[in-house]
Amino acid sequence: MKSQIKDLLIHPMKIISPKLVAATVAVAGLATTASAKNFPVATAQDLQNALTAAAGNGADNTIQLAAGYYTGNFNYNAADNNSLTLEPAAGLTNTDVTIDGGGLGRDVIITSSGSSGNVTVSGLTFIRNCGNYQIGALRIAAATGGNITVSGCRFLSPTISIGMGLEITAGLNTTIVNCSILGKTTATYVNSNWQYDGNGINIVGVTGN
């Protein structure tokens, strides 16, 4: 018995269950995965890559855009309960970063199907160039328990473009502050069809305030 006690004192790891070790490693892995992530982007492909990575990494994410004009139909679709922030790089304003749907759809779609996780979009310019007055340049469908904040953004409508400005379709609470939403206030007759920009802001599905 003395030799056994001595052996345990010299080799204390022998008394740790393999299951406990596995659980400890798993928890450590979760802690690493859940740490916040920051994505600096400078091109349209960078932006989509960052949105795709952020949607599946199980972390709260911030995507910071360098100065430039980003053309595309960018998509974020997450099923987890994490938050997303989309903003310009440090020192930039909403006149430095522009996102344009190119007439082929929404500029940016942010969808969170989890039960929590906030969405924040700030300091960016969105062009209402969606090709359809019934869809918005920025569409946000937040988690059922997620708060939405859109601040300091511009939603601009060149004369040859159509599309809503900001389109919000789900979420708990929504705050829109210090934004400019500009477009035509009357319809125009183009190619035998009446066309107009669409709503500046369209909100449905928000269950709180």
C-alpha positions in Angstrom: 0.0 0.0 0.0 2.8 2.5 0.8 4.4 1.9 -2.6 1.0 2.6 -4.3 0.5 5.8 -2.3 4.0 6.9 -3.2 3.3 6.1 -6.9 0.2 8.3 -6.9 2.1 11.2 -5.3 4.8 11.0 -7.9 2.4 10.5 -10.8 -0.7 12.5 -9.9 -2.1 12.3 -13.5 -2.9 8.6 -12.9 -5.9 9.6 -10.8 -7.5 11.7 -13.6 -10.2 10.0 -15.5 -9.7 9.8 -19.3 -13.3 11.1 -19.7 -12.4 14.2 -17.6 -9.4 14.9 -19.8 -11.5 14.6 -22.9 -14.1 17.0 -21.4 -11.4 19.5 -20.4 -10.0 19.5 -24.0 -13.5 19.9 -25.4 -14.2 22.9 -23.2 -10.9 24.5 -24.1 -11.7 24.1 -27.7 -15.1 25.7 -27.3 -13.6 28.6 -25.5 -11.2 29.2 -28.4 -13.9 28.9 -31.0 -16.2 31.4 -29.1 -13.6 34.2 -29.0 -14.5 37.3 -31.0 -13.2 37.5 -34.5 -12.2 40.6 -36.6 -12.1 40.5 -40.4 -10.4 43.4 -42.3 -11.5 43.4 -45.9 -10.4 45.4 -49.0 -12.1 43.7 -52.0 -15.6 42.4 -52.9 -14.3 38.8 -52.7 -12.8 39.6 -49.3 -16.1 40.8 -48.1 -18.0 37.7 -49.2 -15.3 35.4 -47.8 -15.5 37.2 -44.4 -19.3 37.0 -44.3 -19.2 33.3 -45.1 -16.5 32.6 -42.5 -18.3 34.7 -39.9 -21.6 32.8 -40.4 -20.0 29.5 -39.4 -17.3 30.1 -36.9 -19.4 30.2 -33.8 -18.0 33.6 -32.7 -19.1 37.2 -32.4 -17.7 38.9 -35.5 -16.7 42.3 -36.7 -16.1 43.0 -40.4 -14.2 46.2 -41.2 -14.2 47.5 -44.8 -11.3 49.4 -46.3 -12.1 52.5 -48.4 -13.5 51.5 -51.8 -16.5 50.6 -54.0 -17.8 47.1 -53.4 -20.1 45.7 -56.1 -21.9 42.5 -55.6 -24.8 40.7 -53.8 -23.2 39.8 -50.5 -24.8 37.3 -48.2 -24.5 36.3 -44.5 -26.6 33.4 -43.3 -26.0 32.1 -39.8 -27.8 29.6 -37.7 -25.8 30.2 -34.4 -26.5 32.7 -31.7 -23.6 35.1 -32.3 -23.5 38.8 -33.2 -22.3 40.5 -36.4 -20.9 44.0 -36.8 -20.4 45.5 -40.3 -18.5 48.8 -40.3 -15.7 50.8 -42.1 -12.1 50.5 -41.1 -10.8 52.8 -38.4 -10.7 56.5 -39.4 -13.2 56.1 -42.3 -16.7 57.6 -42.7 -19.7 56.6 -44.7 -18.4 58.5 -47.7 -15.4 56.3 -48.0 -17.1 52.9 -48.3 -19.9 52.1 -50.8 -21.7 48.9 -51.5 -23.7 48.5 -54.7 -25.9 45.6 -55.8 -25.2 46.2 -59.4 -28.8 46.1 -60.5 -28.9 42.3 -59.8 -30.3 42.1 -56.3 -29.8 43.3 -52.7 -26.4 44.8 -51.9 -26.1 42.9 -48.6 -28.4 40.3 -47.0 -27.9 39.5 -43.3 -29.9 36.5 -41.9 -29.6 35.1 -38.4 -31.9 32.2 -37.7 -30.8 31.5 -34.1 -32.5 32.6 -30.9 -30.1 35.5 -30.1 -27.3 37.5 -31.6 -27.3 41.2 -32.4 -26.7 42.8 -35.9 -25.0 46.2 -36.1 -24.3 48.0 -39.4 -22.7 51.5 -39.2 -20.9 54.1 -41.3 -21.5 52.6 -44.8 -23.1 53.8 -48.0 -25.6 51.5 -49.8 -26.7 52.1 -53.4 -30.4 51.4 -54.0 -29.5 49.5 -57.2 -31.3 46.3 -56.7 -33.2 45.9 -60.0 -36.5 45.7 -58.2 -38.3 48.3 -56.1 -39.7 45.6 -53.8 -36.3 44.6 -52.3 -33.9 46.6 -50.2 -30.2 47.5 -50.6 -29.6 46.3 -47.1 -31.8 43.5 -45.8 -31.6 42.3 -42.2 -33.4 39.3 -40.7 -32.1 39.1 -37.2 -32.5 36.4 -34.6 -35.8 36.2 -32.8 -34.0 37.6 -29.7 -31.5 39.8 -31.6 -31.3 43.6 -31.6 -30.7 45.5 -34.8 -28.8 48.8 -35.0 -28.2 50.7 -38.2 -26.4 53.9 -37.6 -24.6 56.6 -39.7 -25.4 54.9 -43.0 -26.5 56.4 -46.3 -28.9 54.8 -48.7 -28.6 56.5 -52.1 -30.5 56.1 -55.3 -29.0 57.1 -58.6 -31.6 58.1 -61.2 -31.2 54.9 -63.2 -31.6 52.5 -60.3 -34.5 51.1 -58.2 -34.7 49.4 -54.9 -35.8 50.0 -51.3 -33.3 51.5 -48.9 -33.3 49.5 -45.7 -35.4 46.4 -45.4 -35.8 44.7 -42.0 -37.8 41.5 -41.8 -37.1 39.9 -38.4 -35.7 40.7 -35.0 -36.5 41.8 -31.4 -35.7 45.5 -31.3 -34.6 47.9 -34.0 -32.7 51.2 -33.8 -32.1 53.4 -36.8 -30.2 56.6 -36.1 -28.3 59.3 -38.1 -29.0 57.7 -41.5 -29.7 59.4 -44.8 -32.2 57.7 -47.1 -32.5 59.4 -50.5 -34.5 58.6 -53.6 -37.3 59.6 -56.0 -40.6 60.5 -54.4 -42.7 60.0 -57.5 -42.8 57.2 -60.1 -41.4 57.5 -63.6 -42.6 55.9 -66.8 -39.7 53.8 -68.2 -40.0 51.2 -71.1 -43.8 51.1 -70.8 -43.7 50.5 -67.0 -44.1 52.8 -64.0 -40.9 52.6 -61.9 -40.0 54.1 -58.5 -37.3 53.5 -56.0 -39.5 51.7 -53.4 -39.8 52.4 -49.7 -36.9 54.2 -48.0 -37.4 52.0 -44.9 -39.5 48.9 -44.8 -39.9 47.1 -41.4 -41.9 43.9 -40.7 -41.5 41.1 -38.3 -39.9 43.1 -35.5 -41.5 41.8 -32.3 -40.2 44.4 -29.8 -39.6 48.1 -30.3 
